[in-house]
Structure formats: structure tokens, C-alpha cells
Amino acid sequence: MEPTVARTSPPLPDVSGLLDAIPGQRVPRPVTQPAEATPRARRLRLPRIPVPFTLSYAAVLAVTSYVAAHADPALVHALHQDSSTDVAHLLTAPALVLIASALWVAGGLVSPFTLGFLIVLGALERRLGGARTAVVFLLGHVLATLATEVPVGLAVLVGHLPDSSLHRLDYGISFGVACGVGALAGLLRPWLRLPLLAAFGGMLLQDLIAFTDPLTNWGHLIALTIGIGTWPWARRWSRERAGGRS
């Protein structure tokens, strides 16, 4: 009789890695937070105002124009006189009067410069941003004012004009708008730039030829020229802003 030998089974191969290849397995999925559980505050976003500087400034002009149209005429005249960028005020409080004069619209909201303000500054702000649009506007407003009032002061000093010329009534946004037109033209294609400059420049020349208010009319032409002079900076600012959005 043969001795009994215990039989041992051969070792089974490791098949743990093969289970992943078996079709139909239920693979555990990462638990995601349902959309309903997302905080509501994260899903609500305030609408972005495309031209905040232009709209805010326009709101201020609407208020001052309402005051000019409905307040006592004597009070309105006093406010305009105190805000005038005449030689007397420029010598005593230049910064204050230059800012105050830009808070009024000569002729009220029916002035064509009101529509020009909204269109031109809005288009500039979309291309340059609010701060740089304000720089262009103030550049035209300040430099054109000084270019027209300083000669008046010198003419009074040498006796060519009476002393009453030192208190000339001068206020409004038209110099800033004219400068904005000049700056905006440099950001447009030639087929838009040339007609814009021809139409606006021709209108200013007609006003100058009419000789109803030559000092202001010269100021508009000077402001337009200043705006044209900003083309190198305006174009660079526009490229920088476009690059920041891309």
C-alpha cells in the first residue's frame, strides 16, 4: 500500500487587477454638490455698467440743468457767475472754478453738446476706460479755457480791453466735448475719421465766421486740435485696454 501524499493546489495568479476590465462594474463616482445647494449669492451677479464715468457725469449734468431750468433766475445767474472761468476767478481760485464750470451745460439739456457728450464720451470710455476718458475731457476743458482767457487778461493789462472783460461769463462742457471728438477721431477707421472731423470742424468754422461769440468759438477749435494731439496716447491706451480684455 502506497503512502498517502497530500496534494497541494498550485498558487492562483493575482487577478485583482483584471477586475477593472470586467464590463458592467459599478465604479464609484465622486460626490458632487447639487446645483440647488450652491449658494444663491454666487449665482447672482450685478449687471456691469459699460460706461460708468459717462453716465455718472451725465446724471450730475441732468441735476444742474434741472436747477438752471426751474430755480429762480437771479439764483441761477449767481451760480453761473460764481462758476465762470473768467480771468478774475482764474486768478483767485483756478482749480475750484475750472471744476465748477464743467458742472453746467450752456443751453441746458437741449444743447447739441449734451447729445455729443453722451455719444462721444461713451464711445471714448468703451475704448479707453473711465479714468483716461476723464483725462482727455479735462485736458480739453482746462487748456482751451486757459488758451482763451489768458489773452483776455493780457489785453486788459495793456489797455486793449476794458476791465469788465475780466468778469466774462464762461462755463459749460463744450470744450471737453470738442476735445473728445478730436481724440475719438483718432481711434476710428479713416472712412469714419475724416467725415467726423470734416463735419464737426466745419460746424465750428461756421460758428466762428458768424462771429457771435468768437472767444468761445476759438476755444472749440483749440479744444478739437488738442484732442487730435492726443492721438498717440489715445491709441496706445486703446491697445492696452483691448489687450487687457483678451
Backbone as JSON, one array per atom type, in Angstrom:
{
  "sequence": "MEPTVARTSPPLPDVSGLLDAIPGQRVPRPVTQPAEATPRARRLRLPRIPVPFTLSYAAVLAVTSYVAAHADPALVHALHQDSSTDVAHLLTAPALVLIASALWVAGGLVSPFTLGFLIVLGALERRLGGARTAVVFLLGHVLATLATEVPVGLAVLVGHLPDSSLHRLDYGISFGVACGVGALAGLLRPWLRLPLLAAFGGMLLQDLIAFTDPLTNWGHLIALTIGIGTWPWARRWSRERAGGRS",
  "N": [[0.86, -1.21, 0.0], [0.55, 2.13, -0.99], [2.02, 5.07, 0.4], [0.04, 7.76, 1.63], [-0.03, 10.82, -0.03], [-0.11, 14.21, 0.53], [-1.88, 16.41, -1.49], [-1.17, 19.48, -2.91], [-2.64, 22.44, -4.08], [-1.69, 24.33, -6.96], [-0.39, 27.69, -6.76], [-2.71, 30.34, -7.2], [-2.96, 32.73, -9.82], [-2.49, 36.3, -9.45], [-5.31, 38.15, -9.77], [-6.4, 40.49, -9.23], [-6.05, 42.89, -10.5], [-7.35, 42.47, -12.86], [-10.01, 42.83, -12.56], [-10.87, 45.32, -13.06], [-11.26, 45.42, -15.73], [-13.55, 44.09, -16.3], [-16.64, 44.26, -17.83], [-19.53, 46.28, -17.06], [-19.21, 46.81, -14.39], [-19.87, 48.64, -11.43], [-18.61, 51.63, -10.98], [-17.5, 53.64, -8.4], [-18.59, 56.99, -8.15], [-17.41, 60.35, -7.86], [-18.73, 62.34, -5.27], [-20.78, 64.99, -5.94], [-21.72, 68.33, -5.28], [-25.1, 69.19, -5.33], [-26.72, 71.37, -7.73], [-28.68, 72.88, -6.61], [-27.83, 73.29, -4.07], [-25.85, 75.16, -4.26], [-24.65, 78.26, -3.13], [-26.89, 80.99, -3.27], [-26.01, 83.53, -3.53], [-23.67, 83.33, -4.99], [-24.51, 82.83, -7.53], [-25.89, 85.02, -8.37], [-25.21, 87.87, -10.1], [-24.34, 91.24, -10.32], [-25.41, 93.45, -12.93], [-23.03, 94.64, -15.3], [-22.04, 97.93, -15.71], [-21.4, 99.56, -18.66], [-20.28, 102.12, -19.23], [-19.53, 103.78, -16.81], [-18.4, 106.25, -15.92], [-19.25, 108.17, -17.84], [-22.07, 107.98, -17.61], [-22.47, 108.64, -14.9], [-21.47, 111.24, -14.8], [-23.24, 112.41, -16.61], [-25.59, 112.23, -15.12], [-25.1, 114.1, -13.1], [-24.99, 116.43, -14.66], [-27.61, 116.45, -15.54], [-28.97, 117.06, -13.18], [-27.97, 119.65, -12.54], [-28.83, 120.99, -14.82], [-31.58, 120.8, -14.51], [-31.9, 122.38, -12.23], [-31.06, 124.84, -13.3], [-33.14, 125.28, -15.07], [-35.46, 125.49, -13.51], [-35.06, 126.86, -11.13], [-34.93, 130.05, -9.35], [-34.35, 132.78, -11.52], [-32.48, 134.78, -10.82], [-30.94, 133.48, -8.89], [-29.89, 131.4, -10.42], [-28.33, 132.84, -12.25], [-26.44, 133.91, -10.5], [-25.19, 131.55, -9.65], [-24.1, 130.64, -12.06], [-22.38, 132.76, -12.57], [-20.6, 132.58, -10.42], [-19.43, 130.2, -11.09], [-18.04, 130.72, -13.33], [-15.36, 130.65, -15.64], [-13.81, 133.02, -15.83], [-11.27, 135.62, -16.12], [-10.9, 136.89, -13.65], [-11.81, 134.99, -11.74], [-10.11, 132.87, -12.36], [-7.7, 133.84, -11.49], [-8.01, 133.94, -8.74], [-9.2, 131.56, -7.68], [-8.38, 129.1, -9.27], [-8.45, 126.19, -9.6], [-10.85, 125.41, -8.35], [-12.82, 126.83, -9.78], [-12.47, 125.87, -12.36], [-13.34, 123.27, -12.13], [-15.98, 123.67, -11.23], [-17.14, 125.03, -13.37], [-17.43, 123.04, -15.25], [-19.65, 121.67, -14.51], [-21.99, 122.49, -15.56], [-24.27, 122.88, -18.31], [-24.15, 124.84, -21.04], [-26.93, 126.29, -22.3], [-28.54, 124.25, -21.47], [-30.15, 120.99, -21.26], [-31.12, 120.76, -23.84], [-29.15, 121.54, -25.49], [-26.98, 120.93, -28.29], [-24.53, 119.94, -27.54], [-25.0, 118.35, -25.39], [-26.05, 115.89, -26.34], [-23.85, 115.26, -27.87], [-21.98, 114.93, -25.83], [-22.85, 112.54, -24.53], [-22.65, 110.63, -26.61], [-19.99, 110.88, -27.6], [-18.24, 110.8, -25.31], [-19.14, 108.4, -24.22], [-18.4, 106.58, -26.25], [-15.64, 106.96, -26.21], [-15.04, 106.12, -23.59], [-15.58, 103.4, -23.7], [-13.45, 102.56, -25.19], [-11.14, 103.57, -23.95], [-11.47, 103.53, -21.2], [-12.75, 104.72, -18.02], [-11.15, 106.53, -16.39], [-9.12, 107.48, -18.11], [-10.64, 108.62, -20.1], [-11.75, 110.73, -18.67], [-9.39, 112.17, -18.28], [-8.81, 113.03, -20.91], [-11.08, 114.63, -21.41], [-10.85, 116.64, -19.38], [-8.4, 117.7, -20.1], [-8.93, 119.01, -22.54], [-10.91, 120.8, -21.62], [-9.58, 122.36, -19.65], [-7.16, 123.33, -20.89], [-8.1, 124.61, -23.25], [-9.7, 126.56, -22.08], [-7.8, 128.12, -20.67], [-6.29, 128.93, -22.88], [-8.0, 130.7, -24.12], [-8.75, 132.58, -22.17], [-6.44, 133.65, -20.98], [-5.23, 135.36, -23.0], [-7.21, 137.36, -22.92], [-6.88, 138.43, -20.35], [-4.28, 139.47, -20.65], [-4.77, 141.37, -22.64], [-6.43, 143.15, -21.29], [-4.62, 144.02, -19.41], [-2.76, 145.49, -20.89], [-4.36, 147.48, -21.78], [-6.02, 147.15, -23.99], [-8.51, 146.07, -23.79], [-11.51, 146.62, -21.86], [-11.85, 146.74, -18.22], [-14.08, 145.3, -17.53], [-14.03, 143.0, -19.03], [-12.71, 141.14, -17.57], [-14.54, 139.78, -16.12], [-16.03, 138.07, -17.63], [-18.71, 135.93, -18.62], [-18.36, 132.55, -18.55], [-18.77, 129.22, -18.98], [-19.46, 125.66, -18.92], [-19.54, 122.49, -20.81], [-18.55, 122.28, -23.33], [-15.93, 122.63, -24.38], [-14.57, 120.39, -23.41], [-16.04, 118.36, -24.66], [-15.53, 118.92, -27.36], [-12.78, 118.39, -27.45], [-12.92, 115.68, -26.88], [-14.14, 114.75, -29.23], [-12.08, 115.18, -31.08], [-10.12, 113.41, -30.04], [-11.47, 110.93, -30.21], [-11.75, 110.64, -32.96], [-9.24, 109.82, -33.78], [-9.23, 107.16, -33.1], [-10.87, 105.87, -34.8], [-11.66, 104.25, -37.94], [-10.26, 105.36, -41.11], [-12.34, 105.96, -42.96], [-14.39, 106.72, -41.34], [-13.22, 108.57, -39.65], [-12.36, 110.84, -41.16], [-14.8, 112.0, -42.28], [-16.05, 112.64, -39.81], [-14.3, 114.56, -38.63], [-14.4, 116.48, -40.63], [-17.12, 117.23, -40.67], [-17.62, 118.09, -37.99], [-15.55, 119.96, -37.58], [-16.19, 121.73, -39.66], [-18.64, 122.74, -38.76], [-17.79, 124.14, -36.48], [-16.2, 126.08, -37.68], [-18.11, 127.51, -39.11], [-19.55, 128.63, -36.98], [-17.55, 130.3, -36.0], [-17.19, 132.06, -38.13], [-19.66, 133.31, -38.12], [-19.37, 134.97, -35.94], [-20.58, 135.42, -33.47], [-19.87, 134.7, -30.87], [-16.88, 134.95, -30.57], [-14.69, 134.27, -28.87], [-15.43, 131.93, -27.48], [-15.9, 130.32, -29.72], [-13.34, 130.14, -30.87], [-12.18, 128.78, -28.79], [-13.44, 126.27, -29.01], [-12.35, 125.29, -31.43], [-9.66, 125.21, -30.69], [-9.79, 123.28, -28.64], [-10.6, 121.04, -30.13], [-8.32, 120.69, -31.67], [-6.49, 120.07, -29.64], [-7.52, 117.62, -28.84], [-6.98, 116.12, -31.17], [-4.25, 116.14, -30.96], [-3.86, 114.27, -28.97], [-3.79, 111.78, -30.07], [-1.55, 109.85, -30.26], [-1.29, 108.94, -27.55], [-3.94, 108.2, -26.96], [-4.35, 106.1, -28.77], [-2.47, 104.24, -27.89], [-3.42, 103.77, -25.3], [-5.88, 102.64, -25.97], [-5.09, 100.26, -27.23], [-3.84, 98.99, -25.07], [-6.0, 98.62, -23.36], [-7.64, 96.97, -24.93], [-5.97, 94.75, -25.08], [-5.95, 93.96, -22.43], [-8.52, 92.97, -22.11], [-8.54, 90.73, -23.69]],
  "CA": [[0.0, 0.0, 0.0], [1.37, 3.33, -1.12], [1.71, 6.1, 1.4], [-0.82, 8.9, 1.17], [0.72, 12.11, -0.19], [-1.05, 15.36, 0.5], [-1.76, 17.22, -2.72], [-1.33, 20.95, -2.74], [-3.02, 23.12, -5.34], [-0.74, 25.38, -7.37], [-0.86, 29.05, -6.4], [-3.52, 31.04, -8.22], [-2.38, 34.04, -10.21], [-3.14, 37.51, -8.91], [-6.25, 38.65, -10.78], [-7.11, 41.67, -8.7], [-6.02, 43.98, -11.47], [-8.2, 42.19, -14.01], [-11.41, 43.12, -12.3], [-11.23, 46.62, -13.63], [-11.59, 45.27, -17.15], [-14.81, 43.38, -16.44], [-17.69, 45.24, -18.15], [-20.72, 46.3, -16.24], [-18.98, 47.08, -12.98], [-20.3, 49.95, -10.92], [-17.47, 52.37, -10.47], [-17.99, 54.72, -7.54], [-18.41, 58.33, -8.7], [-17.22, 61.37, -6.82], [-19.96, 63.01, -4.84], [-20.78, 66.42, -6.28], [-22.77, 69.1, -4.6], [-26.17, 69.54, -6.28], [-26.77, 72.79, -8.09], [-29.59, 73.61, -5.72], [-27.15, 73.64, -2.81], [-24.91, 76.26, -4.47], [-25.17, 79.5, -2.53], [-27.56, 81.86, -4.24], [-25.23, 84.77, -3.72], [-22.67, 83.12, -6.02], [-25.14, 82.78, -8.85], [-26.43, 86.33, -8.71], [-24.17, 88.85, -10.4], [-24.88, 92.54, -10.72], [-25.06, 93.79, -14.31], [-21.88, 95.53, -15.44], [-22.33, 99.18, -16.43], [-20.27, 99.69, -19.59], [-19.67, 103.45, -19.23], [-19.94, 104.39, -15.54], [-18.0, 107.66, -15.82], [-20.13, 108.98, -18.68], [-23.42, 108.0, -17.06], [-22.45, 109.37, -13.64], [-21.3, 112.66, -15.15], [-24.49, 112.84, -17.23], [-26.57, 112.41, -14.04], [-24.79, 115.4, -12.47], [-25.41, 117.48, -15.59], [-29.08, 116.48, -15.54], [-29.4, 117.77, -11.97], [-27.68, 121.09, -12.66], [-29.7, 121.54, -15.86], [-32.91, 120.95, -13.9], [-31.83, 123.58, -11.38], [-31.0, 126.02, -14.16], [-34.42, 125.48, -15.75], [-36.59, 125.66, -12.6], [-34.76, 127.73, -9.99], [-35.09, 131.48, -9.56], [-33.35, 133.24, -12.49], [-31.4, 135.51, -10.16], [-30.08, 132.49, -8.27], [-29.18, 130.69, -11.48], [-27.29, 133.75, -12.76], [-25.38, 133.98, -9.5], [-24.45, 130.28, -9.7], [-23.29, 130.64, -13.27], [-21.32, 133.75, -12.41], [-19.6, 132.04, -9.49], [-18.76, 129.07, -11.73], [-17.46, 131.17, -14.6], [-13.89, 130.6, -15.74], [-13.28, 134.29, -16.31], [-9.92, 135.92, -15.65], [-10.93, 137.22, -12.22], [-11.9, 133.75, -10.96], [-8.92, 132.05, -12.6], [-6.61, 134.39, -10.69], [-8.25, 133.76, -7.31], [-9.47, 130.14, -7.34], [-8.4, 128.43, -10.59], [-8.86, 124.78, -9.57], [-12.27, 125.32, -7.98], [-13.7, 127.36, -10.83], [-12.37, 125.01, -13.53], [-14.22, 122.13, -11.87], [-17.37, 124.12, -11.13], [-17.65, 125.42, -14.69], [-17.74, 121.84, -16.02], [-20.85, 121.04, -13.97], [-23.15, 123.11, -16.2], [-24.38, 122.79, -19.76], [-24.63, 126.09, -21.61], [-28.1, 126.0, -23.12], [-29.34, 123.2, -20.85], [-30.15, 119.66, -21.86], [-31.47, 120.82, -25.26], [-27.95, 121.9, -26.25], [-26.43, 119.8, -29.06], [-23.36, 119.39, -26.87], [-25.46, 117.31, -24.46], [-26.05, 114.64, -27.11], [-22.45, 114.98, -28.2], [-21.34, 114.44, -24.62], [-23.22, 111.14, -24.31], [-22.15, 109.77, -27.68], [-18.54, 110.94, -27.73], [-17.58, 110.29, -24.11], [-19.46, 106.99, -24.1], [-17.55, 105.82, -27.18], [-14.27, 107.03, -25.7], [-14.89, 105.32, -22.38], [-15.53, 101.99, -24.09], [-12.14, 102.26, -25.78], [-10.02, 104.0, -23.11], [-11.75, 103.41, -19.78], [-13.29, 105.95, -17.43], [-10.15, 107.47, -15.9], [-8.43, 108.12, -19.23], [-11.62, 109.49, -20.75], [-11.78, 111.94, -17.85], [-8.17, 112.93, -18.57], [-8.99, 113.69, -22.21], [-12.08, 115.69, -21.25], [-10.29, 117.73, -18.58], [-7.33, 118.32, -20.87], [-9.54, 119.99, -23.44], [-11.62, 121.82, -20.85], [-8.64, 123.25, -18.96], [-6.22, 124.0, -21.8], [-8.83, 125.54, -24.12], [-10.11, 127.69, -21.25], [-6.63, 128.97, -20.46], [-5.87, 129.5, -24.15], [-8.89, 131.8, -24.49], [-8.86, 133.58, -21.12], [-5.16, 134.32, -20.74], [-5.11, 136.54, -23.86], [-8.11, 138.41, -22.45], [-6.21, 139.09, -19.22], [-3.17, 140.27, -21.15], [-5.31, 142.52, -23.36], [-6.87, 144.12, -20.27], [-3.42, 144.54, -18.75], [-2.11, 146.51, -21.73], [-5.33, 148.52, -22.08], [-6.76, 146.94, -25.23], [-9.87, 145.69, -23.42], [-11.92, 147.23, -20.58], [-11.76, 145.86, -17.05], [-15.26, 144.43, -17.45], [-13.73, 141.73, -19.7], [-12.19, 140.2, -16.58], [-15.68, 139.1, -15.5], [-16.81, 137.48, -18.71], [-19.4, 134.7, -18.24], [-17.82, 131.44, -19.34], [-18.95, 127.94, -18.3], [-20.03, 124.62, -19.78], [-18.78, 121.28, -21.12], [-18.33, 122.2, -24.77], [-14.52, 122.46, -24.69], [-14.24, 118.99, -23.16], [-16.66, 117.53, -25.7], [-14.78, 119.14, -28.61], [-11.54, 117.65, -27.32], [-13.28, 114.27, -27.01], [-14.36, 114.45, -30.64], [-10.77, 115.06, -31.71], [-9.46, 112.18, -29.59], [-12.2, 109.78, -30.72], [-11.49, 110.51, -34.39], [-8.01, 109.07, -33.98], [-9.45, 105.74, -32.82], [-11.78, 105.34, -35.81], [-11.08, 103.97, -39.26], [-10.22, 106.59, -41.91], [-13.6, 106.28, -43.62], [-15.22, 107.39, -40.34], [-12.47, 109.67, -39.06], [-12.34, 112.04, -41.99], [-16.1, 112.68, -42.26], [-16.32, 113.21, -38.49], [-13.53, 115.79, -38.47], [-14.88, 117.47, -41.6], [-18.43, 117.73, -40.26], [-17.53, 118.84, -36.73], [-14.71, 121.13, -37.82], [-16.93, 122.68, -40.48], [-19.63, 123.41, -37.9], [-17.09, 125.11, -35.64], [-15.78, 127.2, -38.52], [-19.3, 128.32, -39.39], [-19.81, 129.43, -35.78], [-16.53, 131.35, -35.9], [-17.47, 133.05, -39.18], [-20.83, 134.08, -37.67], [-18.81, 135.96, -35.03], [-21.49, 135.72, -32.37], [-19.1, 134.56, -29.63], [-15.6, 134.48, -31.14], [-13.79, 133.68, -27.89], [-15.86, 130.54, -27.29], [-15.71, 129.6, -30.97], [-11.92, 129.83, -30.95], [-11.94, 127.75, -27.79], [-13.87, 124.98, -29.55], [-11.34, 124.85, -32.4], [-8.45, 124.86, -29.95], [-10.05, 122.02, -27.95], [-10.57, 119.99, -31.15], [-6.9, 120.48, -32.01], [-5.89, 119.38, -28.5], [-7.95, 116.22, -28.94], [-6.21, 115.48, -32.24], [-2.9, 115.96, -30.44], [-3.79, 113.14, -28.04], [-3.89, 110.51, -30.8], [-0.57, 108.81, -29.87], [-1.63, 108.39, -26.23], [-5.25, 107.54, -27.03], [-4.22, 104.83, -29.48], [-1.76, 103.31, -27.02], [-4.35, 103.38, -24.22], [-6.89, 101.75, -26.53], [-4.47, 98.94, -27.43], [-3.63, 98.38, -23.75], [-7.3, 98.17, -22.83], [-8.08, 95.81, -25.73], [-5.14, 93.62, -24.69], [-6.35, 93.52, -21.11], [-9.78, 92.25, -22.21], [-8.39, 89.48, -24.45]],
  "C": [[0.88, 1.23, 0.0], [1.0, 4.34, -0.05], [0.91, 7.25, 0.81], [0.0, 10.2, 1.14], [-0.3, 13.24, -0.29], [-0.8, 16.19, -0.75], [-2.04, 18.7, -2.43], [-1.66, 21.56, -4.09], [-1.96, 24.17, -5.7], [-1.29, 26.78, -7.03], [-1.62, 29.72, -7.54], [-2.87, 32.38, -8.59], [-3.19, 35.2, -9.61], [-4.02, 38.13, -9.99], [-6.97, 39.91, -10.3], [-7.14, 42.81, -9.7], [-6.9, 43.76, -12.66], [-9.64, 42.57, -13.8], [-11.84, 44.45, -12.92], [-11.66, 46.5, -15.08], [-12.91, 44.58, -17.37], [-15.91, 44.39, -16.74], [-18.84, 45.16, -17.18], [-20.47, 46.55, -14.78], [-19.47, 48.47, -12.63], [-19.11, 50.64, -10.28], [-17.99, 53.51, -9.6], [-17.64, 56.09, -8.13], [-18.21, 59.33, -7.57], [-18.53, 62.09, -6.53], [-19.84, 64.49, -5.16], [-21.95, 67.09, -5.59], [-23.85, 69.48, -5.6], [-26.23, 71.04, -6.51], [-27.66, 73.58, -7.14], [-28.9, 74.05, -4.43], [-26.14, 74.75, -2.99], [-25.46, 77.54, -3.86], [-25.74, 80.43, -3.58], [-26.75, 83.11, -4.52], [-24.18, 84.6, -4.79], [-23.25, 83.15, -7.41], [-25.69, 84.12, -9.3], [-25.29, 87.3, -8.93], [-24.83, 90.14, -10.86], [-24.5, 92.84, -12.16], [-23.94, 94.81, -14.36], [-22.27, 96.74, -16.27], [-21.17, 99.47, -17.36], [-19.56, 101.03, -19.53], [-20.05, 104.19, -17.93], [-19.58, 105.86, -15.42], [-18.95, 108.55, -16.61], [-21.52, 109.1, -18.08], [-23.48, 108.78, -15.74], [-22.34, 110.87, -13.89], [-22.6, 113.2, -15.75], [-25.58, 113.05, -16.17], [-26.35, 113.74, -13.32], [-25.25, 116.55, -13.37], [-26.93, 117.58, -15.67], [-29.6, 117.25, -14.33], [-29.16, 119.27, -12.11], [-28.54, 121.74, -13.75], [-31.12, 121.72, -15.34], [-32.95, 122.18, -13.01], [-31.84, 124.84, -12.23], [-32.34, 126.33, -14.81], [-35.55, 125.85, -14.8], [-36.31, 126.58, -11.41], [-34.98, 129.19, -10.35], [-34.01, 131.99, -10.5], [-32.19, 134.0, -11.85], [-30.41, 134.55, -9.5], [-29.25, 131.76, -9.32], [-28.06, 131.56, -12.04], [-26.13, 133.84, -11.78], [-24.54, 132.71, -9.5], [-23.56, 130.21, -10.93], [-22.13, 131.62, -13.15], [-20.21, 133.24, -11.5], [-18.83, 130.87, -10.09], [-18.03, 129.46, -13.0], [-15.94, 131.12, -14.55], [-13.37, 131.89, -16.36], [-11.92, 134.55, -15.67], [-9.9, 136.18, -14.15], [-10.97, 135.96, -11.36], [-10.67, 132.86, -11.16], [-7.72, 132.56, -11.8], [-6.78, 134.09, -9.2], [-8.44, 132.3, -6.9], [-9.52, 129.31, -8.62], [-8.92, 127.0, -10.56], [-10.36, 124.64, -9.31], [-13.16, 125.74, -9.14], [-13.62, 126.49, -12.09], [-13.25, 123.77, -13.36], [-15.68, 122.55, -11.89], [-17.95, 124.47, -12.5], [-18.04, 124.21, -15.53], [-18.95, 121.1, -15.5], [-22.13, 121.57, -14.6], [-23.1, 122.86, -17.7], [-24.93, 124.11, -20.27], [-25.76, 125.78, -22.59], [-28.96, 124.88, -22.57], [-29.27, 121.89, -21.62], [-30.51, 119.66, -23.34], [-30.27, 121.21, -26.11], [-27.44, 120.7, -27.04], [-25.2, 119.18, -28.4], [-23.76, 118.35, -25.82], [-25.47, 115.94, -25.14], [-24.63, 114.25, -27.49], [-21.69, 114.43, -27.02], [-21.6, 112.96, -24.43], [-22.6, 110.23, -25.36], [-20.62, 109.7, -27.66], [-17.85, 110.36, -26.5], [-17.91, 108.82, -23.88], [-18.59, 106.13, -25.0], [-16.1, 105.84, -26.72], [-14.07, 106.11, -24.5], [-14.85, 103.82, -22.7], [-14.14, 101.6, -24.6], [-10.98, 102.55, -24.83], [-10.22, 103.68, -21.64], [-12.15, 104.76, -19.2], [-12.24, 106.96, -17.05], [-9.46, 108.19, -17.06], [-9.37, 108.98, -20.05], [-11.75, 110.8, -19.99], [-10.56, 112.8, -18.1], [-8.3, 113.69, -19.88], [-9.97, 114.86, -22.09], [-11.49, 116.89, -20.51], [-9.16, 118.44, -19.32], [-7.88, 119.37, -21.83], [-10.2, 121.12, -22.7], [-10.65, 122.84, -20.25], [-7.78, 124.04, -19.95], [-6.93, 124.98, -22.73], [-9.32, 126.75, -23.35], [-8.95, 128.65, -21.04], [-6.19, 129.65, -21.76], [-6.75, 130.65, -24.59], [-8.94, 132.91, -23.44], [-7.56, 134.32, -20.84], [-4.95, 135.5, -21.69], [-6.03, 137.68, -23.45], [-7.46, 139.17, -21.29], [-5.06, 139.96, -19.68], [-3.66, 141.51, -21.89], [-5.83, 143.58, -22.4], [-5.67, 144.78, -19.62], [-2.77, 145.65, -19.55], [-3.09, 147.59, -22.18], [-6.1, 148.35, -23.36], [-8.2, 146.53, -24.98], [-10.22, 146.35, -22.09], [-11.84, 146.22, -19.44], [-12.96, 144.92, -16.92], [-15.02, 143.08, -18.13], [-13.18, 140.7, -18.74], [-13.3, 139.37, -15.95], [-16.62, 138.52, -16.55], [-17.44, 136.17, -18.26], [-18.96, 133.56, -19.15], [-17.94, 130.15, -18.53], [-19.48, 126.93, -19.31], [-19.05, 123.5, -20.09], [-18.3, 121.24, -22.56], [-16.86, 122.02, -25.13], [-14.1, 121.0, -24.49], [-14.81, 118.07, -24.22], [-15.91, 117.69, -27.02], [-13.45, 118.4, -28.59], [-11.8, 116.15, -27.45], [-13.53, 113.86, -28.45], [-13.03, 114.27, -31.36], [-10.06, 113.78, -31.33], [-10.14, 110.94, -30.18], [-11.91, 109.56, -32.2], [-10.23, 109.69, -34.66], [-8.14, 107.59, -33.73], [-10.37, 105.08, -33.85], [-11.03, 105.04, -37.09], [-11.16, 105.23, -40.12], [-11.55, 106.97, -42.55], [-14.63, 106.87, -42.65], [-14.54, 108.63, -39.79], [-12.58, 110.96, -39.87], [-13.7, 112.73, -42.06], [-16.43, 113.31, -40.92], [-15.58, 114.53, -38.3], [-14.02, 116.87, -39.42], [-16.2, 118.07, -41.14], [-18.32, 118.59, -39.0], [-16.68, 120.09, -36.9], [-15.42, 122.17, -38.67], [-17.98, 123.44, -39.68], [-18.97, 124.47, -37.02], [-16.62, 126.31, -36.45], [-16.96, 128.1, -38.87], [-19.65, 129.2, -38.19], [-18.81, 130.56, -35.65], [-16.78, 132.45, -36.92], [-18.68, 133.91, -38.79], [-20.45, 135.14, -36.66], [-19.78, 136.36, -33.93], [-20.79, 135.65, -31.01], [-17.71, 134.06, -30.01], [-14.67, 133.82, -30.14], [-14.15, 132.2, -27.65], [-15.64, 129.72, -28.56], [-14.24, 129.24, -31.2], [-11.57, 128.71, -29.95], [-12.34, 126.37, -28.28], [-12.85, 124.44, -30.56], [-10.04, 124.45, -31.71], [-8.62, 123.51, -29.25], [-10.04, 120.85, -28.94], [-9.13, 119.65, -31.53], [-6.18, 119.74, -30.88], [-6.26, 117.9, -28.54], [-7.2, 115.47, -30.02], [-4.77, 115.23, -31.78], [-2.75, 114.79, -29.48], [-3.79, 111.78, -28.75], [-2.83, 109.48, -30.39], [-0.91, 108.15, -28.53], [-2.95, 107.61, -26.28], [-5.14, 106.18, -27.72], [-3.49, 103.8, -28.62], [-2.66, 102.83, -25.89], [-5.39, 102.41, -24.74], [-6.33, 100.36, -26.75], [-4.26, 98.23, -26.09], [-4.95, 97.85, -23.18], [-7.81, 96.96, -23.6], [-7.26, 94.57, -25.36], [-5.51, 93.08, -23.32], [-7.63, 92.74, -21.12], [-9.63, 90.9, -22.88], [-7.85, 88.35, -23.56]]
}
